Amino acid sequence: MDLHVRYEGDDDPDKCTARKLARFDLAELHRSDSATPYGTVLNPHAERALSPADREAADGGTLVALDCSWESAGEAMFSLPGEHRALPYLVAANPVNFGRPMQLTTVEAFAAGLHILGEPDHAERVLSKFTWGETFLELNEEPLRRYAACDDSGEVVAIQQEYLDR
């Protein structure tokens, strides 16, 4: 699965996980919506949760993330063409947002999406470039395993609710 990033460039370049992925040829950066290919767009404002059912649409295809500061990540920013899906409840392992739910970096979002879509080895490969990458998988081992075993978005949302109710 190809990883593409609609890159805003409004974060600290030294801490930008998307830029690091691009340096290792693990993702491609795009500076405009029109340059970003059609794919499954990881969008926290999407109405449907990402699930293994989306694998068919994404298989051999493209997973797209928007890399921007959390302050500018409003709904209007997600005008990218594609099938928009929200990631379910997961906890960040990155040093800036460690332990905070739903405050994932671009690489964490990609890894979660890849894992849910049945590509855990690819998820490990992209996270391997970060000292805290393995920690993300450890912190989220149970929910990622459970989400990846779901049949559809409805099941993912039901499992997510269990974590939100804790």
SULHU-V40498 format. One record per residue. RES is the residue in three letters. PSI is psi in radians with two decimals (* if undefined). OMEGA is omega in whole degrees, 0 to 359 (none if undefined). Layout:
# SULHU-V40498
RES:PSI:OMEGA, RES:PSI:OMEGA
This chain:
# SULHU-V40498
MET:2.31:179, ASP:2.45:179, LEU:2.21:180, HIS:2.52:183, VAL:2.20:168, ARG:1.86:191, TYR:2.07:179, GLU:-0.56:179, GLY:0.44:183, ASP:0.14:176, ASP:2.98:177, ASP:2.06:183, PRO:-0.48:180, ASP:-0.36:181, LYS:0.02:186, CYS:2.00:181, THR:-0.54:179, ALA:-0.75:179, ARG:-0.69:179, LYS:-0.72:176, LEU:-0.74:180, ALA:-0.69:179, ARG:-0.56:179, PHE:0.22:181, ASP:0.61:178, LEU:-0.22:178, ALA:2.75:178, GLU:2.31:180, LEU:2.52:178, HIS:2.35:184, ARG:-0.06:179, SER:2.77:177, ASP:-0.73:184, SER:-0.45:179, ALA:-0.27:183, THR:2.21:183, PRO:2.75:175, TYR:2.43:178, GLY:-2.88:174, THR:1.99:186, VAL:2.13:176, LEU:1.92:189, ASN:1.98:182, PRO:-0.22:180, HIS:0.04:182, ALA:2.68:181, GLU:-0.36:181, ARG:2.49:177, ALA:2.55:174, LEU:2.38:179, SER:2.91:176, PRO:-0.39:177, ALA:-0.38:179, ASP:-0.12:182, ARG:-0.73:182, GLU:-0.76:179, ALA:-0.58:184, ALA:-0.26:187, ASP:2.20:180, GLY:0.16:187, GLY:-2.33:193, THR:2.32:172, LEU:2.25:186, VAL:2.38:175, ALA:2.66:174, LEU:2.18:178, ASP:1.89:178, CYS:2.99:178, SER:2.66:179, TRP:-0.48:180, GLU:-0.50:182, SER:0.19:185, ALA:0.76:178, GLY:2.97:182, GLU:-0.64:182, ALA:-0.43:180, MET:-0.34:185, PHE:1.08:180, SER:0.28:182, LEU:2.52:176, PRO:2.49:177, GLY:-3.05:177, GLU:1.91:184, HIS:2.29:179, ARG:2.48:177, ALA:2.49:172, LEU:2.52:177, PRO:3.13:182, TYR:2.13:174, LEU:2.79:183, VAL:2.38:180, ALA:2.56:175, ALA:-0.12:181, ASN:2.63:184, PRO:-0.51:182, VAL:-0.70:184, ASN:0.46:184, PHE:2.25:176, GLY:-0.13:180, ARG:2.28:177, PRO:2.47:171, MET:0.36:178, GLN:1.00:186, LEU:2.60:170, THR:3.02:179, THR:-0.77:181, VAL:-0.64:177, GLU:-0.71:178, ALA:-0.80:178, PHE:-0.82:182, ALA:-0.74:178, ALA:-0.82:179, GLY:-0.79:179, LEU:-0.74:180, HIS:-0.82:181, ILE:-0.60:180, LEU:0.14:173, GLY:0.40:178, GLU:1.08:182, PRO:-0.57:179, ASP:-0.69:178, HIS:-0.69:178, ALA:-0.79:179, GLU:-0.67:181, ARG:-0.79:181, VAL:-0.60:179, LEU:-0.37:184, SER:-0.29:180, LYS:-0.02:184, PHE:2.34:182, THR:-0.50:181, TRP:0.07:184, GLY:-0.77:180, GLU:-0.55:178, THR:-0.65:178, PHE:-0.79:180, LEU:-0.64:179, GLU:-0.80:180, LEU:-0.58:187, ASN:0.32:184, GLU:-0.90:183, GLU:-0.92:181, PRO:-0.68:179, LEU:-0.73:178, ARG:-0.77:182, ARG:-0.76:179, TYR:-0.71:182, ALA:-0.34:180, ALA:-0.04:182, CYS:2.75:177, ASP:-0.56:185, ASP:3.13:182, SER:-0.67:180, GLY:-0.72:178, GLU:-0.69:178, VAL:-0.79:180, VAL:-0.67:179, ALA:-0.74:178, ILE:-0.73:177, GLN:-0.72:182, GLN:-0.60:177, GLU:-0.73:180, TYR:-0.64:179, LEU:-0.52:181, ASP:-0.19:182, ARG:*:none
